[in-house]
Amino acid sequence: MHHISFQEVSKNYQMGEVTVDALHEITLDIEPGLFVVLLGPSGSGKTTLLNLISAIDYPSSGKIQVENVDISFLNRKQRAQFRRHKIGFIFQFFNLIPTLTALENIEFALDLIGVSTPNGSRSFNKKKIRDVALNWLDKVGLKDRANHFPSQLSGGQQQRVAIARALSKDPPIVVADEPTGNLDYRAGVSILKLMKELNVQTEKTFILATHNQQISKIADLVLTMQMGQVSHFEQREPINVENLVW
């Protein structure tokens, strides 16, 4: 069974009397543990595809299976539960809570879901949550910034906190919508390098949407999108992040 499977999936939006075809009859399969790039210009359907994978939205037609669960028409509560346990989110503009420190931003996310235990259950113990949050800050190189607020961190550091927050939930899938779009080249490469390292270390599936063709060179799988369809599906040998130039 594939990790993520789309079967003739379409997504339409009604804007007044006009029907907009955001995605049109997409069929694809993604194996677990890959670093996947959705490549295409604005309006090509990248974000819509991410929203369907993460159950933020639902298809107009077709079938979506993620982790052997048909998520096509889950109700609102079921979709929220699915996102909470299965998806880690990384956004272009970080989406950190400005009144919380770096550590508290991660703890806040874990307060909602708890932390994994060896027997497969979830623990809501405050000390365990803090330990996990500190461990993830350490993994992204920001343990010494634990008590800094977002306004006291650079853009690259804020994105590292966001990555730690996403991974701390221990989700099988991490989705990232233009995660370097608000960063300069140096910070962007640093973030991509971190994401690639975590992809290898955790064996989680990373799905990154970007319009930057250079970034697609670090992917195991590239889905090129055009006018709501996957126009090209390519598995490749990724290059080293440090060799990227844009």
N, C-alpha and C positions, 0 to 999 in steps of 0.2 A: 504494500500500500504506500502511495506517495505521501510525503509530508504535507504538501499543499497541492490541491488539485482543483482546477477550474474546468468545467464542462459546458461549453457553449454559453458562457456568461455574458450577458448584456446589462448595461445600466443606462436608463433614460431619465432625464429630468424634464419636467414640464415648466416652461417659462411663458406664462400667459397662454397664447394659442399655439406656441411653438414647442415642439418636442426636440430636445437636444440629446443626441446619442453620444454619451460620454465614453462608453465602451460597447463594442459590437462583437458578439459571439466569440469570446476569447476562450480557447482551450489550451491549457498548459499544465505541466507537472513540475514541481520543484522538490528535489530530494533534500533530506535533512543535512544540516551542517554546512551548507554552501554560503558563500558570500555572493549575493545576487545584486546586480545593478539594474534598475529600471531607467533606461536612457531615452530622453526625448525632450522636445521643446515644451514650453508652457502650453497647456491645453491639449496635450497629446493623450492624457488619461492616466498619467503616473500616479497622481494623488488619489484619484478615484479607485485605482487598482489597490493601492495601499489600504484605503478605507474599507474595501471589501474583504481583504485578507484579514484585517484586524477587527472586523465586525462592527466598525463604526457605522457603516451603511450596509444595505442589503441589495442583492441583485434584482433587476426587473424581470430577468428570466435566466434559466440555467442553474447549475448546481456548483456549490463550493464546499469542499471538504478540507478541513485543517485538523491535523492530529487525529485522523480517523473519525472526526465529528462533522456531520453535515451542519454547517452554520448558515446555510442559505436563508432560512426564514425563522431564526431564533427570535423569541420575543425580546422586548427591551431589557428585562431583568436578566435573561439568559445571555444576551450579548454583553451586558456589563460584567457578568461573572466570567465569561470567556476572555474578555480583554484583561480583566484583573489578574487572571492566572496564567494566561498563555502568551500575552503580548507585552513587550517592553517598547516604549515609545521614545524616540529622540527627535526633537523638533529643530527647525532652522533658527528659531528665536529663543531656544533654551527652555522657556516656560517654567522658570524657577520662581518660587514664591519669594518676593523681595524682602519680606519681614522675617524670614527664617534664614538661619545660617546654612552653610553648605551641608553640614551634618544633619541639621533639622529637616532640610528638604528631603533627604533620603529617608530619614526616620518617619517622616509624615507619610510617605508612600507605603512604607512597611507596616505602619500602624493599621492600615486598611486591610492588609492581606496576611500579615504575620511573616515569619521566616521558616524556611524548610528545616525539618529535623531529620535525623537518620532513619526514623521509622516511617517517613513519608507524610507525616502530619504537619501542621503549621503551629508555630509557637508565637504567642503575643507577649511574651516576657520582655519587659522594657530593656533589661540588660542585654539579652540576646539580640534584640533589635539594634541596640546601639553598637554592639560588637560587629554585627554584620555590616552596618552602615560605615563604621570606621574602617573595616577591612576593605570595603569597596573604594572608599576614598584613597586608601593606601594603594590599591591596585591601579588607580588612575593617576597616581602621583600627587595627590592633594591632601594627604593626611595632615600636613602642617597648616592647611588652610581650613580646617574643619569648622572653626568658629568665625570665619569670615562670612559676611553677607554678600549676596550677588553683586551689589554695587561696588564692593571692594575687590572683585575678581575681574580679570580680563575676559574677553569673549571666549577665548580658547579654554580658559579655566572653567568658565560657566558651563561650556559644553561638556567638559570632562565630568563635572558634577551631574549633569543630565544623563550622561552615559552610565555613571555609577548608579544613579537612581533607577534607570531602566533595567540594568543587569541585576541589581540587588534583589529583585522579586524572583529571580531564577526562572524566567520565562523561556520556553523553547524557541521563541521567535522574537527577533528584535527588528522593528521597522524604523527607518530614518528618512525623513522627508527633507531633502536639501540640507543635510547637517553641517555642511561647510559654506553654505550660501551667505552667511552673515559674518564670515571670518576672512582675514587676509590669507595670502598664499601660505605663509609659514605656519600659521595656526591651523589652517585647513589640512595641510599635509600631516601635521602632528596628530590631529584628530583621526584622520584616516588610518594612520599607522596604528594608533591605539585600537581602533575598531577591528582592524585586521588581526592584531595580536589576540584580542579577546575572542574573536571568531574561532581562531585556532585553539586557544586554551580551553574555552568552554564548550566547543562543538555545537554552539547554537547557530540557528539560521539567521543570517543578517540580510535584510532586504533594504537597499538604499536607493532612493529616487534622486536623480540629478539630470540637469541639462548639459553637464560638462562631459564631453566625450573622453577627455583625458582620464577622468576618474574611473570610467568603465574599464580601463586597462588593468585595474587591480582585482577585477571580479573573476570568480570561477564560472559564473553564468551571467550573460548580458541579454536582457530582453529589451530590444529597441522598439519604442512605441511611436505610432504615428496615426493621428486621427482616430483614436480610440481602439486601435488594434495593435497586436504585437506583430510588427512587420519583419522582425528578424529575431531568431532564437539561437544564441551561440554559446557553447561551452568552450572555454579557452584556458590556457596556462597563464595565470596572472603574473604581472610584473611586480617588482619591488616598489612599494609606495614611494621610497626616496628617489626613485627615477622619474616620478611624475613632474611634468612641467606644463604650466598653463599661464 
